[in-house]
Amino acid sequence: MKAIVAGGGVAGAAAGLALARTGVRVRVYESHEDPAGPVGSFVSLAANGLRGLRALGVLDAVQAAGFPVERQRLWSGSGRLMGDVPRGRLSGDPLHSVTLMRADLVRELRAAALAAGAEIVTGARVTGAEHAGGGVRVALADGGADEADLLVGADGIWSATRRVLDPAAPEPAFGGQYSLAGTADPVPGADPGTFNMMFCRAGAFIAIAAPGGAVWWAAQVTAGRAPDLGAVALDVVRDLFPENMPAAVLRAATAVHRPTLHHVLKPVRVWRDDRVVLVGDASHPVGAGQGASMAIEDAAVLAHALRARGGVAAGLASYEADRRERVASLVKMAAANRDAKTAGPVARRVRDAVMPVVLRLFYERSTAWLYTREPVLDGAAEPAVATGRAG
């Protein structure tokens, strides 16, 4: 079987790796010359994402590229601690959440995919596709074309593959927040191994102390309409977050990454046909700190389903049946998470009163279904070489 993967970010590199490890001939098309280039800021992987990496044979390499985050503390804007829970896992789970730069995650996945036999073509982008001769023929942005038995649309929230499956598919819309992130010198209260999220008047603020003390931070600003990102600067965000911890971190800022807009997507009705399938944000941008983890899960489940069912059409049907319900549950969780970050004055008071009780009594019970999922990749060959860094 030959597969073409459209997109070489987290979802594309993970899909390429998973398919190659189960014996599929894979070609990944990635528009950026370097898929691991400066794409975004940091990302956190929860226990379910780490289990997916273990199934793909790249867990150790990704853990080495980042650092573990054991706890998550949630703070009100007034500085009151509302909860202290395990970060992205259940208590007692030895797989601690890992935080790393998104570029480093892509680089490790890409290195492992290449070692498994996948081909990665950079500077090329899939713009369309059609069924042809029992397979699928894809069109490339440079006017070229390619053919395969399967097209995997891992091309993100602005997916061209999604429109191939359904010309009436929903388009992304501004989600009411934008982010500015960066690094800062050490500040009191930002303890190593702890993910701090503060619900502030202007939005949410995240601070994580990396080994050595440097603070990785992100300001998620609530906005009624999308701003001009060229006008989003550190001094603007400083004025929006006067609360104690955010103010201290932003005063100590040493680097700032490119600002980004948050987008949302209405439910995608068509995920696949008998030769084309969507994975990751192309089909379900979930948020809630689970975007990368869900893309990794998708990759493992897709490769397993194709191998177990012994055919493309049956494998894609099995994949969708596996993923639909799980993703729908996560979308509901993400919506609640987003509402908590963008709450108005009255809703903020209710949130600050209710959240400590909910976290104390229901956190483990309400997240067990998410964090304990263990993807499998039956028939996957062991990696031929240690993945390490891509050269």
C-alpha positions as CSV (number, residue, x, y, z in Angstrom):
1,M,0.0,0.0,0.0
2,K,1.1,3.5,-0.8
3,A,-0.1,6.5,1.2
4,I,0.3,10.3,0.7
5,V,0.2,12.5,3.8
6,A,-0.8,16.1,3.2
7,G,0.9,18.2,5.9
8,G,4.1,17.7,7.8
9,G,3.4,19.2,11.2
10,V,2.7,17.1,14.3
11,A,-0.3,15.3,12.7
12,G,1.5,14.7,9.4
13,A,4.8,13.6,10.9
14,A,3.0,11.3,13.3
15,A,0.8,9.8,10.6
16,G,3.8,9.3,8.4
17,L,5.7,7.5,11.2
18,A,2.7,5.3,12.2
19,L,2.0,4.2,8.6
20,A,5.7,3.6,7.8
21,R,6.1,1.4,10.9
22,T,3.3,-0.8,9.7
23,G,4.8,-1.4,6.3
24,V,3.0,1.3,4.3
25,R,5.0,3.2,1.7
26,V,4.6,6.8,2.8
27,R,5.3,10.1,1.1
28,V,4.7,13.3,3.2
29,Y,4.2,16.6,1.5
30,E,5.1,19.6,3.6
31,S,4.9,23.2,2.4
32,H,7.6,24.5,4.7
33,E,11.2,23.7,3.7
34,D,11.9,22.7,7.2
35,P,8.9,21.0,8.9
36,A,10.6,21.5,12.3
37,G,11.1,25.2,11.7
38,P,9.8,28.0,13.9
39,V,6.2,26.7,14.0
40,G,4.5,28.1,17.1
41,S,5.5,28.1,20.7
42,F,5.5,25.3,23.3
43,V,3.2,22.4,23.5
44,S,2.2,20.0,26.3
45,L,1.6,16.3,25.9
46,A,-0.7,14.6,28.3
47,A,-0.4,10.9,29.4
48,N,-2.6,9.7,26.5
49,G,-0.4,11.5,24.0
50,L,2.7,10.0,25.6
51,R,1.1,6.5,25.3
52,G,0.5,7.2,21.7
53,L,4.2,8.1,21.3
54,R,5.1,4.9,23.0
55,A,3.0,3.0,20.4
56,L,4.9,4.8,17.7
57,G,8.3,4.0,19.2
58,V,9.4,7.6,19.8
59,L,8.5,8.2,23.5
60,D,12.0,8.3,24.8
61,A,13.2,10.7,22.2
62,V,10.3,13.2,22.8
63,Q,10.7,13.0,26.6
64,A,14.4,13.8,26.1
65,A,13.6,16.8,24.0
66,G,11.3,18.4,26.6
67,F,10.9,18.3,30.4
68,P,8.3,16.7,32.7
69,V,5.6,18.7,34.3
70,E,4.2,16.9,37.3
71,R,1.5,19.2,38.7
72,Q,-1.0,21.8,37.5
73,R,-2.1,24.7,39.7
74,L,-5.1,26.8,38.8
75,W,-5.3,30.4,40.2
76,S,-8.0,33.0,40.4
77,G,-7.2,36.5,39.2
78,S,-6.9,37.6,42.8
79,G,-4.1,35.0,43.4
80,R,-6.2,32.4,45.2
81,L,-5.2,28.8,44.6
82,M,-8.3,27.1,43.2
83,G,-6.8,23.7,42.5
84,D,-3.6,21.6,42.5
85,V,-3.9,18.4,40.4
86,P,-1.7,16.1,38.4
87,R,-0.9,17.7,35.0
88,G,-2.5,15.8,32.1
89,R,-2.7,12.4,33.9
90,L,-4.3,10.7,36.9
91,S,-2.5,10.6,40.2
92,G,-0.1,7.7,40.4
93,D,0.4,7.5,36.7
94,P,4.2,7.4,36.1
95,L,3.9,9.1,32.7
96,H,4.2,12.7,33.6
97,S,3.1,15.4,31.1
98,V,5.9,16.6,28.9
99,T,6.3,20.2,27.7
100,L,8.6,21.0,24.8
101,M,8.8,23.4,21.8
102,R,6.4,22.4,19.0
103,A,9.4,22.5,16.6
104,D,11.2,19.9,18.7
105,L,8.2,17.6,18.8
106,V,7.9,17.8,15.0
107,R,11.7,17.2,14.6
108,E,11.6,14.1,16.7
109,L,8.6,12.7,14.9
110,R,10.1,13.6,11.5
111,A,13.4,11.9,12.4
112,A,11.6,8.7,13.5
113,A,9.4,8.7,10.3
114,L,12.5,9.0,8.1
115,A,14.2,6.2,10.1
116,A,11.1,4.0,9.5
117,G,11.3,4.5,5.8
118,A,8.9,7.4,5.1
119,E,9.8,10.0,2.5
120,I,9.3,13.7,3.4
121,V,9.0,16.2,0.5
122,T,9.4,19.8,1.6
123,G,8.4,22.9,-0.3
124,A,5.4,21.1,-1.7
125,R,1.7,21.3,-0.8
126,V,-1.3,19.2,-1.7
127,T,-4.1,21.5,-3.0
128,G,-6.6,19.0,-4.2
129,A,-7.4,15.3,-5.0
130,E,-9.7,13.0,-7.0
131,H,-10.3,9.3,-7.1
132,A,-8.5,7.6,-10.0
133,G,-8.1,4.0,-11.0
134,G,-9.0,2.5,-7.6
135,G,-6.7,5.0,-5.8
136,V,-6.4,8.7,-5.4
137,R,-4.6,11.3,-7.5
138,V,-3.4,14.5,-5.7
139,A,-2.7,17.8,-7.2
140,L,0.3,19.8,-5.9
141,A,0.7,23.6,-5.6
142,D,3.5,23.6,-8.2
143,G,1.3,22.0,-10.8
144,G,2.6,18.5,-10.3
145,A,0.7,15.4,-9.2
146,D,1.1,12.1,-7.4
147,E,-1.0,9.0,-6.9
148,A,-1.5,6.6,-4.0
149,D,-3.9,4.1,-2.5
150,L,-4.7,6.5,0.4
151,L,-4.6,10.2,1.1
152,V,-4.3,11.3,4.7
153,G,-5.3,14.9,5.2
154,A,-3.1,16.1,8.1
155,D,-3.1,19.7,6.8
156,G,-4.4,21.4,9.9
157,I,-7.4,23.6,10.6
158,W,-7.1,25.3,7.2
159,S,-7.2,21.9,5.5
160,A,-7.5,21.7,1.7
161,T,-8.2,18.0,2.0
162,R,-11.3,18.7,4.1
163,R,-12.8,20.6,1.1
164,V,-11.9,17.6,-1.2
165,L,-14.2,15.4,0.9
166,D,-16.9,18.0,1.3
167,P,-16.9,21.3,-0.6
168,A,-19.5,22.6,1.9
169,A,-17.2,21.8,4.9
170,P,-17.1,24.5,7.6
171,E,-14.4,27.1,7.6
172,P,-12.4,28.2,10.7
173,A,-13.6,31.3,12.6
174,F,-11.9,33.5,15.1
175,G,-12.4,31.8,18.5
176,G,-12.4,34.9,20.7
177,Q,-8.7,34.7,21.9
178,Y,-5.2,35.4,20.7
179,S,-1.9,34.4,22.3
180,L,1.5,35.9,22.9
181,A,4.1,33.6,24.3
182,G,7.8,33.6,25.2
183,T,10.4,33.1,27.9
184,A,11.3,35.0,31.0
185,D,13.9,35.0,33.7
186,P,13.0,33.1,36.9
187,V,10.4,34.6,39.1
188,P,9.1,33.7,42.6
189,G,6.2,31.3,42.7
190,A,6.9,29.6,39.3
191,D,8.1,26.3,40.6
192,P,9.9,23.8,38.3
193,G,7.6,20.9,37.2
194,T,4.4,22.9,37.7
195,F,2.0,24.2,35.1
196,N,0.4,27.4,36.5
197,M,-2.7,28.7,34.9
198,M,-4.2,32.0,36.2
199,F,-7.7,33.1,35.1
200,C,-7.3,36.8,34.8
201,R,-9.6,39.7,33.8
202,A,-8.1,39.9,30.3
203,G,-8.0,36.1,29.7
204,A,-5.8,33.3,30.9
205,F,-2.1,33.3,31.7
206,I,0.2,30.3,31.7
207,A,3.6,30.0,33.4
208,I,5.9,27.0,33.5
209,A,9.4,27.0,35.0
210,A,11.7,24.9,32.9
211,P,14.8,23.2,34.3
212,G,17.3,25.9,35.2
213,G,14.5,28.3,36.2
214,A,13.6,30.0,32.9
215,V,9.9,30.6,32.7
216,W,8.0,29.6,29.6
217,W,4.8,31.7,29.5
218,A,1.8,32.3,27.3
219,A,-0.8,35.1,27.6
220,Q,-4.2,34.1,26.1
221,V,-6.1,37.3,25.6
222,T,-9.9,37.4,25.2
223,A,-11.0,39.6,22.3
224,G,-14.4,40.3,20.7
225,R,-12.7,40.4,17.2
226,A,-9.4,39.3,15.8
227,P,-6.7,41.9,16.3
228,D,-4.0,43.1,13.9
229,L,-1.3,40.7,15.0
230,G,1.3,43.3,14.0
231,A,0.1,45.5,16.8
232,V,0.3,42.7,19.4
233,A,3.4,43.4,21.4
234,L,4.9,42.7,24.8
235,D,4.1,46.2,26.3
236,V,0.4,45.8,25.1
237,V,0.0,42.5,26.9
238,R,1.8,43.7,30.0
239,D,-0.9,46.4,30.4
240,L,-3.6,43.7,30.0
241,F,-2.3,41.4,32.8
242,P,-1.5,43.5,36.0
243,E,-2.2,40.5,38.2
244,N,0.7,39.4,40.5
245,M,2.2,36.4,38.7
246,P,1.6,37.5,35.1
247,A,3.0,40.9,35.8
248,A,6.1,39.5,37.4
249,V,6.7,37.1,34.5
250,L,6.1,39.7,31.8
251,R,8.5,42.2,33.5
252,A,11.1,39.5,33.4
253,A,10.4,38.5,29.8
254,T,13.6,37.8,27.7
255,A,12.0,36.6,24.4
256,V,8.7,36.8,22.6
257,H,7.4,34.4,20.0
258,R,5.1,35.4,17.1
259,P,1.6,36.0,18.2
260,T,-1.2,33.7,17.1
261,L,-5.0,33.8,16.7
262,H,-7.1,31.1,18.2
263,H,-9.7,29.6,15.7
264,V,-12.6,27.3,16.2
265,L,-14.3,25.0,13.7
266,K,-17.9,23.8,13.6
267,P,-18.2,20.0,13.6
268,V,-16.8,18.4,10.5
269,R,-19.5,16.1,9.0
270,V,-17.3,14.2,6.6
271,W,-14.1,12.7,7.9
272,R,-13.4,10.2,5.1
273,D,-14.5,8.3,2.1
274,D,-13.0,5.0,0.9
275,R,-9.6,6.6,-0.1
276,V,-9.3,9.9,1.8
277,V,-9.3,10.5,5.5
278,L,-8.7,13.5,7.8
279,V,-6.6,13.4,11.0
280,G,-5.7,16.0,13.7
281,D,-7.0,19.6,13.4
282,A,-8.2,19.0,9.8
283,S,-11.1,17.0,11.3
284,H,-11.3,18.0,14.9
285,P,-9.4,21.0,16.4
286,V,-10.0,20.2,20.0
287,G,-8.1,22.6,22.2
288,A,-7.9,21.9,25.9
289,G,-4.2,21.2,25.7
290,Q,-5.0,18.1,23.7
291,G,-4.4,19.1,20.1
292,A,-1.0,17.3,19.7
293,S,-2.0,14.4,21.9
294,M,-5.1,13.7,19.8
295,A,-3.2,14.0,16.5
296,I,-0.7,11.4,17.8
297,E,-3.6,9.1,18.9
298,D,-5.2,9.5,15.5
299,A,-2.0,8.4,13.8
300,A,-1.7,5.2,15.9
301,V,-5.3,4.3,15.6
302,L,-5.4,4.9,11.8
303,A,-2.3,2.8,11.1
304,H,-3.6,0.0,13.4
305,A,-7.1,0.1,11.7
306,L,-5.7,-0.2,8.2
307,R,-3.5,-3.1,9.2
308,A,-6.2,-4.9,11.2
309,R,-8.9,-4.5,8.6
310,G,-6.7,-5.5,5.7
311,G,-8.0,-2.9,3.2
312,V,-8.2,0.9,2.9
313,A,-12.0,1.4,2.9
314,A,-12.6,-1.0,5.8
315,G,-9.7,0.5,7.7
316,L,-10.9,4.0,7.3
317,A,-14.4,3.1,8.4
318,S,-13.0,1.4,11.5
319,Y,-10.8,4.4,12.2
320,E,-13.7,6.8,12.1
321,A,-15.9,4.6,14.3
322,D,-13.1,4.5,16.9
323,R,-12.4,8.2,17.0
324,R,-15.8,9.9,16.6
325,E,-17.2,9.4,20.1
326,R,-13.9,10.1,21.9
327,V,-13.3,13.3,20.0
328,A,-16.9,14.5,20.6
329,S,-16.4,14.1,24.3
330,L,-13.2,16.1,24.2
331,V,-14.8,18.9,22.2
332,K,-17.3,19.3,25.0
333,M,-14.5,19.5,27.5
334,A,-12.6,22.0,25.3
335,A,-15.7,24.2,25.1
336,A,-16.0,24.3,28.9
337,N,-12.3,25.1,29.1
338,R,-12.7,28.0,26.6
339,D,-15.7,29.3,28.4
340,A,-13.7,29.4,31.7
341,K,-11.0,31.5,30.0
342,T,-13.4,34.0,28.4
343,A,-15.9,34.4,31.2
344,G,-17.4,37.8,31.9
345,P,-17.6,39.4,35.4
346,V,-20.6,37.4,36.7
347,A,-19.4,34.1,35.2
348,R,-15.9,34.7,36.6
349,R,-17.3,34.9,40.2
350,V,-19.3,31.7,39.6
351,R,-16.3,29.9,38.1
352,D,-14.0,30.9,41.0
353,A,-16.6,29.6,43.5
354,V,-17.3,26.3,41.8
355,M,-14.0,25.3,40.3
356,P,-12.2,24.4,43.6
357,V,-15.1,22.0,44.5
358,V,-15.2,20.4,41.1
359,L,-11.4,19.9,40.9
360,R,-11.3,18.4,44.4
361,L,-14.2,16.0,44.0
362,F,-14.5,15.2,40.4
363,Y,-11.1,15.7,38.6
364,E,-9.9,12.1,38.5
365,R,-13.4,10.6,37.8
366,S,-14.0,13.1,34.9
367,T,-10.7,12.7,33.2
368,A,-10.0,8.9,33.5
369,W,-11.5,8.2,30.1
370,L,-9.1,10.7,28.5
371,Y,-5.8,10.1,30.1
372,T,-5.8,6.3,30.3
373,R,-6.3,5.5,26.6
374,E,-3.5,3.1,25.4
375,P,-3.2,3.1,21.6
376,V,-1.8,0.0,20.0
377,L,0.1,-0.5,16.8
378,D,0.0,-4.3,16.2
379,G,2.5,-5.5,13.6
380,A,4.7,-2.4,13.9
381,A,8.4,-3.1,13.3
382,E,10.8,-2.0,16.0
383,P,12.7,1.2,15.0
384,A,15.8,0.3,13.1
385,V,17.9,3.1,14.7
386,A,17.6,5.4,17.6
387,T,15.6,8.4,16.4
388,G,17.6,11.3,18.0
389,R,17.7,14.6,16.2
390,A,17.1,15.0,12.5
391,G,20.3,16.1,10.7
